[in-house]
């Protein structure tokens, strides 16, 4: 809200600078966001929190400052003499007293529509409101001045000398909604529960939100019906939301106006009309079916101190509450406090504690670390620690392997799954749909992290970054097959959230100083192996992948204990067709693992194995086998033949070409033998080794390469 | 005679350029058929009175030659090694062969720092779902349906009852339901609001904090948050608490710290105010405690929340929030 200092000073005498006022307002909870200088004035831009509609006016701000500075508050001049009350032939009828607790009005006759006087137009302008004509401006002026919205009707356009306040349902008895043309010239559909103002025949305004076009004050208007009412905040909020229509007026009504200010605002406006527009004011009408009953609140002053960590005296507390305009009665232990009608935000003891804190000043409250007990739930902490350790271990593995961590939005579109040709019955099609997405491409929560990573590669390649290793650890969201209906506040209707780790590798073929020609698949598989080794998981298995978007010959699914944990592989050629990557035959390798799944397999306890004191003996062997034979066969055969003496096995060469028959390949490997209790002799090793090689050759149909 | 040998030896020694030649000299003088051996063989032919003297002279020269040869040998060996090493020189200014370590995402880096500080203050770390029930996100936090405060947050909805959490505050409720006081935890995580412009992204990160115990005061809230800001941004950063409004805390506070970029003199980032909004906080509203069945007469406490992007932007002087989610490696590698 904009507060011109010159205007503010009409209600309170304060001698301090605009900066000082701004500082005080900020310190008592009304943040001044900007100070704007004018030739003859300074305007403060004040941010009023939604719980304080009483401060949405210049007078309201003055009232706060008056409490803080202990300065008297001046109420503006109002019209008090009632002229010709007996001549009024006008009736107000409230059909929905729950939605309209009070409705007052005045008839002003013989006004002359003119531009407002410069002082008023200028004040309105400084507050960001355009001057229209004296009558409309006066309603706006009083709205800014006292915070109470008013509406002026052209009396002569009203039919039947009456005002009715009611919803379409109460007035017409129909459930249907209704079309009304508002001031802005738009025909609006009013819900059957929306509160309207009617004349004897038809609706003339949407209560508290906007007036109707037909009854607005025009240049030729002579007679006015001026409305000042109290509308139920929730009703205004609902209607305003349904219509998508927010006005200065609706904003104040929906937050709660001061039901007692209503009358003063009306008298203030009639005073101004008489003075500025030369009108003759007729007696006030006031229908008030539901009298405002102030609610008392008990305040234990000890409680104030125990919550704030202060040691304020009883008198001090009393003084603050009284200054704020509350009625307060004291006893030894507690006060009975009645908030004024404008403080719609006060209903509990804690609300008063806040009042004391903000007037005392947050900055004067000492800052002191708590003297706390330790509340420690070891079962929960153990689970949390284990989970965090696994996550951090995986993160560290990726970072060490040179992968840059990314964070993507949790959204995706169905086109992302289509791009990967994810099957209709795939779990990744169990989508969580956002009803109001920002973009259609972001309509769903991610069920896989791969599409985002592919986009990261595209983005980076477009920006000239050619060597990309990226990974992300984020949640994916799998919709539940059948959410249990009608069970509120229950987690069972929420989707399943899983933490995934996914990575992507892409490197453009460039000439490099040092040889680096490893197939990217092995590089990515190596990262997974490092992750698993770091977590001491050794019972995993890579099998040819069933993922349709991966190259069938260069992909694998990872299993631990027969549970699929994830996949690794080169993207299938069809995926590149839709990508903005112009390299010749690009090769992108990805993996994605279910981190929550991995956690249960990570070995928590490490038990040290003794180091053998005895020397080892190594044997290198090369065998020629069918080129289709996979190395895992060799590994399995060695495992089957496992002897305690075999300490290690690794393949150091796979070769096809010269000297090797077509359709065959050579695999060279190293075996290391060692006993834990004695020194092995060459004879011992020869015996075991030869038996093992014979077994391998027999099973693979291979032969020794000589 | 002996002097003559000595002279010739030094001539030869000086002309020896490598170990091979040196060896030839050794053979020439000290070998079985060498000069000195030949001289020794002549000894018996000398008169007995001269023998001891000549023998002594020959021995002396033999010792001298051996000494000179070994020192020359050491010199030549050294020279040869030098020559070999010189031939093995490589261009040490060429870059090393390495794979750089990956970089942590700046948000996770800052998040880790925040979490570390609170863990040191005795807070545990709690998690909650990102797709959340309306009840936990709003109602239990004293924001009933149609509460004006819901306008403050633009919510992504999944259904009437389910939404993307708009803040990490629902974890307060879940955390309290699972525990009995004393309760002390933080809840970091992703949150969502349907808002996208130069300073807003539809997804961002928050850290929520909660402490419930007997005799927890607003003064304690200040103590914890001032300590946090000092650890995060420096001991001399001024901190300001001013009243604000959140439905789930009362009294509520907005916490500002002195602008670290202009040292409170006023700049573009702090909009010339000298202050930067950094945290929202307050004493947990009794309605919230009642909603989780805590005895509000016995227990109270405080809660706070902060935006991780905001803190990272200030810490690294990043001027555009969207950089965090573009994932350009030229950006990522800087952290």
Interface residues (C-beta under 8 A of the other chain):
Chain A: X26 X27 X28 X29 X31 X33 X34 X49 X50 X51 X52 X233 X234 X237 X238 X254 X255 X306 X307 X308 X309 X310 X348 X350 X351 X353 X354 X357 X358 X362 X363 X365 X366 X367 X368 X369 X370 X371 X372 X373 X374 X375 X376 X377 X380 X381 X384 X388 X395 X398 X399 X400 X401 X402 X403 X404 X405 X406 X407 X408 X409 X410 X411 X432 X433 X434 X435 X436 X437 X438 X442 X445 X456 X459 X460 X463 X465 X468 X469 X470 X471 X474 X475 X477 X488 X489 X490 X491 X493 X494 X495 X497 X513 X514
Chain B: X94 X95 X97 X99 X100 X101 X102 X103 X104 X105 X107 X108 X122 X124 X125 X126 X127 X129 X130 X131 X132 X133 X135 X136 X146 X148 X149 X151 X152 X156 X157 X158 X159 X161 X162 X164 X178 X179 X180 X181 X182 X183 X184 X190 X192 X194 X196 X201 X202 X203 X211 X213 X214 X215 X216 X217 X218 X219 X220 X222 X223 X224 X226 X227 X240 X241 X242 X243 X244 X245 X250 X251 X252 X253 X254 X271 X283 X285 X286 X300 X324 X325 X326 X327 X328 X329 X330 X332 X333
